[in-house]
């Protein structure tokens, strides 16, 4: 997976809501659908996109399928963000300096 797929998967607000529900722990599709105004097939499609991006894994227990967050799925995003790590401290220091000048 790459960072573009992760951003694309999390761009949809409903998909983010499904993903955030999984942060609380393992759930099946019915549990993920509770409180959302979407159909069971729509939940399945959202889960498929999240799985395709590597953010969600599944475990079959008999006839049931439980989903959980795959923390390793964020590795490409962390790698992408780390390229900008050097950029931010310098920019923040410049912003602090500017704010001090404005206050004086």
N, C-alpha and C positions, 0 to 999 in steps of 0.2 A: 504494500500500500504506500501511497505518498500523501503529502500534506493536502494536496488539492482534493483528494477523495474524502479526507476527514472533514475539511471545511465544507465540502458539498453535502456530506451526510448530515452535518450539524446545522446547516443553513436553514433547514425547515423547522419552524417552531414546534410543530407536533412531534417531529422526530426528536427534537431536543427534550421535549416533555417525556417522551417514552424513555429516552436515555437517562434522564434525571431520576425517573422512578426506579431504574435499575441500580442507581447509585446506592439506594437503600438496601439492596440485596436481591438475591435471585427471585425471579418471578416468571410465571407462565404468561402466554399471550392474553388470556382472559383477565388476569390481574392487571396487566399493563393497560388494558382497554378501559378499566373502571374509571368513570369520571370524565372520559374523553368522548366527544361527540363524533366518533368515527366507527366504521364497521370493523368486524373481525378481519376481513381480507385486507383492509387498509392498514391495520396494525401489523399484519403479517408482511405487507410490503415495506413498511417503515423498518421493521426488524431486519428484513432482508438487506436493505440499504446499509443499515448500521453494521450488520455482519460483513457485508461486502467491503466496508471500509476498515474492517478489523477491530471495531470498537466493542462488539458484542460477541459472546460465544454462547453456544447452546449445549445442553446436556439432556439426553433422552433418559427418562425414568418411566419404563413401561410404555404406555401410550402417550404420556405427557412429555412436553418439551419445556424445559426451564431455561431461561436466558439470564445471563449475567454480564457485567462489564468486563471487558478484557483490557486491563491496564496497559499491557504491552502494545495495544493498538495505538496508543498515543505517542509511541517512540518516534515515528516520522515527524510528528508535529513538534516534539521537543527538539529534535535535530534541526528542524527548520528555524525554530525560535532561537536556538543557541547561536546561529549565525549572526544574529542581531544583538547579542548580549553586549558586545563591545560598544555598540552605538549608543545604547541608552544611558549609561552613567555620564558620558560626556554631555549629552543633551539635557539631562536632569540638572547637572551642575550649571550649565548655561542658563537654564530656566530659573534656578535658585538665585543666581547672580542678578538676573533681570528683575526678579521680584523684589530683591533687596534694594536695587536702584530705584524702582518705582515707589517703594515705601519711604524713601528718604526725601 
